[in-house]
């Protein structure tokens, strides 16, 4: 795919433009997915302000990438899992169409004044770069989610993150079993007990505002989730390779922000494990001690995501993060409640909420706030052998119960957002806008939020 910007229409070229009231992302995703040959997109006729026009181009470029994205399965042939990062561009197919954005004046010869002449060619290139950066990085996250589990085990995503950090020129540290045991990361280690592979916590850091507060992005990275001894059904296990989409999402949001040179201090924490069965796997009734020093009775081995996240949230606070955002494919309950389009949103700060919803409106991603309350905390305080259990029996309010489990690890004074993204994390059947598979949900909102918050 090729994308360019011009101030003057190209004669004898197919002209397209969004219909009045049509969502920009929807229009561009549909256009990108169709890929019906070279065309020019007329934005000069829509009456945008300068700010609206630049945003339309940025969103348009990202949307074209979203719609055109197709996992290139042929590229898997002969590919080693250790070569994923080096071949990540080849694992996505965006087609050969050339899209030209027309942003100049459409007046007559006598009316040639162009109200967008104040935007230099250099600025247009920067806007184009930002759109491509968002579109490609969402594509990278989608590719990570779409890869079969045997091509992306824990060590493979570790290597991907380390290669990315080297390319970006940022700090990266990987904690494996020995270091995790020394830290007493009992949640992450317990989930991974049944695996022959080591668990990992990957930490990347970027300093864009020396002396400023640190912001932590924590991503759930269950490379595969069988449910453990609470084994999932065949239907329930379908798509469990996508259980690392939270980790992929925060990692690629981080890449976008670093390449955009955002003036923030960022830390990404990937909590990586696989929840499988062996004679060593954690069992119902076991009691573990988390990084925070709190004990947890394992009531359900399939309520594992909260166990890896709680150690990640604690680690972020130990590293003096003033604000922590975690993203995870966490509960079936949130999908039952909100469907495929909405992410469950939990937040402990009203000012954060307002900023988040503003960013969500700009990104056109959908979130719905769900409650945190003492009534859900009490459901977890049922253990006679530990501080609390990891699960409350029954299927009611499961997303809020899981969020309240995580809230037990959020210290007073820490601002916190929790995203339960089971619904929109995956396109379950092809639409007119996007192909089936991982979606890259949440990434654009995180970027918009952190750039403007």
VOLUM-955487 format. One record per residue (C-alpha): residue in one letter; x negated, y negated, z negated. Coordinates in pm, whole numbers, padded with zeros to 5 digits, always signed. Example, Ala and Ser with C-alpha at 12.3 -4.5 7.8 and 13.67 -1.06 7.14 Angstrom:
2
A-01230+00450-00780 S-01367+00106-00714 
//
This chain:
453
X+00000+00000+00000 X-00118-00353+00084 X+00020-00674-00065 X-00056-01030+00044 X+00076-01384-00007 X+00133-01649+00259 X+00280-02000+00263 X+00420-01965+00614 X+00657-01699+00752 X+00511-01450+00995 X+00698-01464+01328 X+00880-01152+01442 X+00844-00982+01106 X+01121-00810+00914 X+01251-01053+00649 X+01385-00941+00313 X+01485-01122-00003 X+01667-01037-00328 X+02041-01089-00326 X+02182-01355-00557 X+02195-01219-00913 X+02002-00901-00827 X+01741-00794-01079 X+01394-00867-00944 X+01244-00544-01073 X+01534-00345-00933 X+01503-00507-00590 X+01128-00454-00567 X+01136-00098-00699 X+01398-00004-00441 X+01193-00172-00169 X+00871-00001-00279 X+01036+00339-00300 X+01185+00312+00050 X+00850+00218+00205 X+01019+00161+00539 X+00742-00027+00715 X+00570-00365+00695 X+00789-00656+00590 X+00778-01006+00446 X+00969-01102+00132 X+01119-01450+00145 X+01087-01612-00196 X+01057-01964-00053 X+01433-01984+00002 X+01556-01889-00344 X+01520-02220-00527 X+01276-02097-00789 X+01091-02338-01015 X+00714-02303-00997 X+00713-02093-01316 X+00993-01873-01188 X+00820-01825-00855 X+00490-01712-01008 X+00677-01472-01236 X+00878-01340-00939 X+00558-01260-00749 X+00395-01097-01051 X+00703-00888-01125 X+00752-00819-00757 X+00406-00673-00711 X+00444-00457-01024 X+00788-00345-00908 X+00658-00245-00565 X+00398-00025-00731 X+00664+00124-00961 X+00891+00215-00672 X+00619+00338-00438 X+00444+00555-00700 X+00438+00924-00619 X+00226+01180-00801 X-00017+01316-00543 X-00003+01687-00616 X-00240+01770-00333 X-00513+01582-00520 X-00496+01842-00800 X-00643+02109-00576 X-00998+02177-00682 X-00989+01897-00940 X-01156+01957-01275 X-00980+01816-01584 X-01308+01640-01663 X-01271+01439-01341 X-00931+01284-01415 X-01055+00930-01482 X-01280+00919-01176 X-00993+01041-00957 X-00702+00857-01114 X-00645+00639-00808 X-00632+00945-00585 X-00374+01113-00808 X-00118+00846-00715 X+00018+00788-00365 X+00162+00440-00293 X+00207+00475+00083 X+00073+00255+00364 X+00329-00026+00382 X+00211-00389+00387 X+00426-00634+00189 X+00387-01009+00249 X+00528-01257-00003 X+00632-01586+00161 X+00602-01861-00102 X+00578-02176+00113 X+00830-02427+00242 X+01091-02319+00498 X+01178-02671+00615 X+01165-02828+00959 X+00857-03002+01098 X+00990-03329+00955 X+01041-03166+00612 X+00707-02998+00568 X+00647-03100+00208 X+00588-02786+00008 X+00680-02814-00359 X+00450-02522-00440 X+00131-02681-00298 X+00025-02748-00656 X-00045-02377-00689 X-00392-02318-00548 X-00493-02016-00346 X-00714-01914-00639 X-00410-01917-00868 X-00209-01708-00623 X-00490-01453-00620 X-00481-01443-01001 X-00104-01391-00996 X-00145-01114-00739 X-00415-00956-00956 X-00191-00962-01264 X+00092-00792-01077 X-00139-00527-00931 X-00302-00475-01270 X+00035-00407-01434 X+00158-00189-01148 X-00156+00023-01122 X-00196+00068-01498 X+00165+00178-01533 X+00085+00421-01254 X-00216+00551-01448 X+00004+00609-01754 X+00260+00789-01537 X-00013+01007-01388 X-00139+01103-01735 X+00214+01204-01830 X+00273+01393-01507 X-00047+01599-01526 X+00007+01964-01623 X-00106+02045-01975 X-00387+02271-01853 X-00532+01968-01670 X-00500+01737-01970 X-00586+01892-02304 X-00693+01680-02600 X-01057+01672-02495 X-00961+01562-02144 X-00764+01258-02266 X-01053+01180-02503 X-01290+01176-02206 X-01047+00960-02006 X-01030+00705-02291 X-01408+00705-02335 X-01464+00649-01963 X-01207+00370-01961 X-01372+00202-02259 X-01711+00216-02086 X-01560+00064-01771 X-01393-00214-01972 X-01702-00277-02183 X-01522-00223-02516 X-01601-00028-02832 X-01480+00332-02847 X-01506+00589-03125 X-01371+00944-03135 X-01305+01122-03464 X-01282+01500-03435 X-01204+01770-03690 X-01510+01718-03912 X-01465+01341-03934 X-01089+01375-03973 X-01139+01622-04259 X-01381+01383-04428 X-01120+01108-04404 X-00844+01345-04527 X-00625+01297-04218 X-00402+01581-04332 X-00109+01491-04108 X-00296+01501-03779 X-00497+01809-03878 X-00190+02001-03998 X-00009+01957-03667 X-00316+02082-03479 X-00385+02381-03709 X-00246+02637-03465 X-00466+02521-03178 X-00804+02659-03080 X-00897+02304-02976 X-00993+02022-03207 X-00764+01734-03291 X-00888+01384-03218 X-00829+01026-03316 X-00960+00788-03051 X-01017+00425-03146 X-01077+00150-02890 X-01140-00212-02991 X-01141-00539-02799 X-01229-00877-02950 X-01062-01153-02753 X-01023-01398-03042 X-01325-01387-03277 X-01210-01449-03631 X-00843-01389-03550 X-00616-01122-03695 X-00629-00767-03564 X-00337-00606-03383 X-00316-00226-03373 X-00136-00015-03113 X-00084+00344-03227 X+00020+00609-02975 X+00152+00958-03037 X-00050+01201-02823 X+00099+01549-02854 X-00060+01711-02552 X+00200+01986-02577 X+00469+02048-02836 X+00602+02403-02868 X+00774+02313-03195 X+00535+02531-03393 X+00702+02801-03602 X+01030+02612-03553 X+00988+02716-03192 X+01179+02519-02932 X+01418+02689-02693 X+01320+02722-02328 X+01535+02418-02251 X+01390+02223-02542 X+01034+02301-02437 X+01090+02173-02083 X+00891+01857-02031 X+00685+01887-02349 X+00375+01788-02149 X+00531+01438-02167 X+00497+01430-02547 X+00178+01226-02508 X+00345+00939-02320 X+00324+00713-02625 X-00055+00748-02630 X-00080+00700-02253 X+00143+00393-02276 X-00050+00205-02546 X-00381+00295-02379 X-00273+00149-02045 X-00111-00156-02208 X-00453-00209-02367 X-00622-00182-02026 X-00388-00444-01878 X-00447-00685-02167 X-00824-00645-02159 X-00841-00695-01782 X-00618-01003-01828 X-00868-01126-02091 X-00595-01182-02349 X-00700-01392-02647 X-00617-01132-02909 X-00813-00882-03117 X-00677-00541-03024 X-00725-00192-03162 X-00576+00114-02995 X-00546+00434-03196 X-00460+00755-03012 X-00358+01045-03237 X-00416+01356-03027 X-00319+01715-03106 X-00117+02009-02976 X+00159+02176-03174 X+00130+02547-03094 X+00159+02876-03281 X-00115+03101-03419 X-00184+03273-03749 X-00340+02945-03867 X-00049+02718-03769 X+00118+02511-04037 X+00429+02677-04181 X+00754+02567-04338 X+00698+02495-04706 X+00330+02404-04674 X+00221+02086-04851 X-00030+01853-04688 X-00209+01540-04806 X-00213+01252-04559 X-00478+00986-04503 X-00275+00754-04729 X-00308+01006-05014 X+00064+01087-05007 X+00173+01450-05009 X+00430+01585-04765 X+00620+01914-04768 X+00657+02056-04418 X+01028+02125-04392 X+01029+02137-04011 X+00720+02213-03802 X+00892+02051-03502 X+00900+01715-03686 X+00532+01680-03606 X+00506+01343-03431 X+00562+01150-03753 X+00277+01345-03914 X+00018+01239-03659 X+00151+00883-03647 X+00143+00831-04023 X-00233+00890-04028 X-00277+00655-03733 X-00071+00382-03904 X-00271+00423-04225 X-00602+00409-04038 X-00491+00089-03863 X-00420-00076-04198 X-00747+00047-04346 X-00914-00140-04060 X-00736-00462-04172 X-00474-00474-03898 X-00214-00737-03985 X+00037-00609-03728 X+00090-00246-03624 X+00298-00126-03329 X+00346+00245-03275 X+00504+00407-02971 X+00615+00768-02949 X+00847+01020-02789 X+00965+01100-03141 X+01324+01225-03180 X+01593+01396-02978 X+01840+01199-03188 X+01749+00865-03035 X+01802+01012-02689 X+02144+01145-02793 X+02238+00804-02934 X+02097+00572-02666 X+02062+00784-02352 X+01797+00754-02082 X+01771+00377-02054 X+01721+00241-02407 X+01425+00272-02642 X+01503+00281-03013 X+01352-00025-03182 X+01266-00044-03552 X+01108-00359-03695 X+01044-00496-04045 X+01006-00864-03952 X+01281-01082-03803 X+01039-01321-03633 X+00871-01026-03462 X+01212-00903-03352 X+01298-01232-03184 X+00968-01245-02997 X+01003-00881-02894 X+01353-00923-02754 X+01240-01229-02557 X+00955-01026-02402 X+01199-00742-02329 X+01432-00974-02140 X+01141-01089-01925 X+01023-00734-01858 X+01379-00609-01795 X+01317-00313-02027 X+01595-00212-02266 X+01566-00177-02643 X+01824-00133-02917 X+01751-00207-03280 X+01831+00079-03519 X+01839+00058-03899 X+01575+00113-04162 X+01742+00162-04501 X+01695+00316-04843 X+01976+00562-04770 X+01753+00729-04509 X+01448+00719-04735 X+01645+00907-05001 X+01715+01191-04757 X+01339+01259-04742 X+01288+01249-05119 X+01409+01605-05166 X+01086+01793-05227 X+01006+01950-05565 X+00639+02003-05472 X+00541+01689-05278 X+00605+01314-05267 X+00861+01371-04991 X+00951+01604-04703 X+00887+01541-04333 X+01246+01612-04233 X+01604+01585-04358 X+01843+01872-04275 X+02122+01801-04034 X+02132+01604-03712 X+02268+01271-03829 X+02060+00951-03806 X+01749+01152-03718 X+01577+00856-03549 X+01625+00635-03856 X+01511+00914-04088 X+01192+00958-03881 X+01133+00582-03876 X+01180+00564-04252 X+00927+00843-04294 X+00678+00623-04107 X+00785+00317-04308 X+00665+00495-04622 X+00313+00447-04484 X+00353+00078-04398 X+00201-00130-04676 X+00364-00447-04810 X+00264-00744-04596 X+00201-00541-04279 X+00424-00643-03990 X+00538-00335-03801 X+00728-00229-03490 X+00816+00134-03418 X+00933+00238-03070 X+01111+00574-03027 X+01102+00609-02649 X+01231+00960-02576 X+01504+00835-02340 X+01324+00605-02095 X+00981+00771-02116 X+01074+01010-01835 X+01279+00974-01515 X+01471+01301-01542 X+01603+01298-01187 X+01501+01082-00894 X+01678+00747-00858 X+01690+00490-00580 X+01423+00297-00770 X+01176+00556-00903 X+01070+00916-00860 X+01111+01189-01116 X+00849+01214-01390 X+00680+00990-01645 X+00796+00629-01621 X+00543+00411-01804 X+00823+00274-02022 X+00743+00006-02278 X+00411-00101-02130 X+00522-00426-01968 X+00710-00540-02279 X+00405-00474-02497 X+00193-00681-02258 X+00441-00970-02236 X+00491-00967-02613 X+00122-00976-02702 X+00036-01235-02439 X+00298-01478-02569 X+00353-01386-02935 
//
